[in-house]
Amino acid sequence: MWAFGVHLLTASGAFFAFLSLVSAAEKDFTKSFLWMGIALFVDGVDGPLARRLEVKKWWPHWSGDMLDAVVDYVTYVMIPAFLLYQSGLMGRYLSFTCAAIIVITSAVYYADTRMKTEDSGFKGFPVCWNMVVFTLMVVSTSPLLSAALVLVIAALTFAPIIFIHPVRVKVMREWTLGVLGAWLAAALISLYYDLDSPLWVDVVLALSSLYLFCVGFVLQVLGKLR
């Protein structure tokens, strides 16, 4: 029974995603990102718990991978796309167009069985639109620059470029975890300031995002990742 509880924990992420969606619909973007953060925390702990409790052994007919993919698509793609549209970050029509591009390209990416690399990274941008949209909303770049970034990142979804998993990829993992910690700290401070944080927080958020976005490609070019 305890093993099946892990599936229930994973499914609870869908409820937190629903609360995030409700907050986004009410244009309470700070609360929406907070609920999304809780959903992502659940996503981070359910995998190790599932392996520790041998969920696949005790409940072989229930696919934790499928359940996780469903919740991930909602929290990593659908809600960030809705937040982008609802915020009007790029103006109504451009925000709608970029949101549509996000949900379509991400759905195709989820169907690609070759997305995982030998080093536990991802081939192509791993549709972490929650981080992208959050950073764009906090840093507040110009509408055209934000739209251009969305289009480039969407195209990179299908590029033969490696993006790291900050926990599972062993190469430079200590550095990467440190940068991820800086990003999370900056994100929490941004939420405290209701997404209107001081300039230094924006700089930390932007630089740490750039590192997490580019480090996989750099390691790939250096022959450190396959």
C-alpha positions, 0 to 999 in steps of 0.5 A, spaced: 500 500 500 505 504 501 508 503 494 501 505 491 502 512 495 507 514 491 502 514 485 498 518 489 503 523 491 505 524 483 497 525 482 497 530 487 502 534 483 496 535 478 491 538 483 497 543 485 497 544 477 490 546 478 491 551 483 496 554 479 491 554 473 486 557 477 491 563 480 493 564 473 486 565 471 485 570 476 491 574 474 495 572 481 501 570 477 505 570 484 501 565 487 500 561 480 508 560 480 508 558 488 503 553 486 507 550 480 513 550 485 510 545 490 508 541 484 515 541 481 517 539 488 513 533 488 515 531 481 522 532 484 521 527 490 516 522 487 521 518 483 527 517 488 521 514 493 518 510 487 525 507 486 526 506 494 519 503 495 520 498 488 513 501 486 514 497 479 515 491 482 508 491 487 504 495 482 506 493 475 500 495 471 500 502 474 505 506 469 508 511 474 512 514 468 505 515 464 502 518 470 509 523 471 508 525 463 501 527 464 503 531 470 509 534 467 506 536 461 501 540 465 506 543 469 512 544 465 508 546 458 500 548 459 500 552 465 506 556 463 503 557 456 497 560 459 501 564 464 504 567 458 498 568 454 494 571 461 500 576 462 500 579 456 507 579 456 508 580 449 501 583 447 495 579 446 496 576 439 503 575 440 503 572 447 497 567 444 501 565 438 507 564 442 503 560 447 500 556 441 507 554 439 509 552 446 504 547 447 504 544 440 512 543 439 512 540 447 507 535 445 511 533 439 517 533 444 513 528 449 512 523 443 519 522 442 522 516 445 529 518 443 529 525 448 534 522 453 541 521 452 546 516 455 549 521 460 541 522 463 541 529 459 536 531 454 536 531 446 533 538 444 530 543 449 527 539 454 520 543 454 522 547 461 517 552 459 516 554 467 523 556 468 523 560 461 516 564 462 518 565 469 524 568 467 521 572 462 516 575 466 521 577 472 526 580 467 521 583 463 525 584 456 521 587 451 515 584 447 519 582 441 525 580 444 521 575 449 517 573 442 524 572 439 527 568 445 520 563 445 521 562 437 528 560 438 527 555 444 521 552 441 526 551 435 531 548 439 526 543 442 528 539 435 535 540 435 541 535 436 543 539 442 544 536 449 541 540 455 543 537 462 538 534 467 541 538 473 541 532 478 542 526 474 548 529 469 554 527 473 559 532 469 560 538 473 554 536 477 557 540 483 557 546 479 550 545 476 547 544 483 550 550 485 547 554 479 541 551 480 541 553 487 542 560 485 536 560 480 532 557 486 534 563 491 533 568 486 526 565 484 524 565 491 526 573 492 522 574 486 516 571 488 517 575 495 517 582 491 511 579 487 515 578 481 518 586 481 524 584 484 531 588 485 535 589 479 541 584 482 536 579 483 534 579 475 541 579 474 542 573 478 536 569 475 538 571 468 545 569 468 544 562 472 538 561 467 543 562 461 548 557 464 543 552 465 541 553 458 548 553 455 552 548 459 550 542 456 551 544 449 558 547 451 560 540 454 557 536 448 562 541 444 568 539 448 566 531 448 564 531 455 557 528 453 554 523 448 
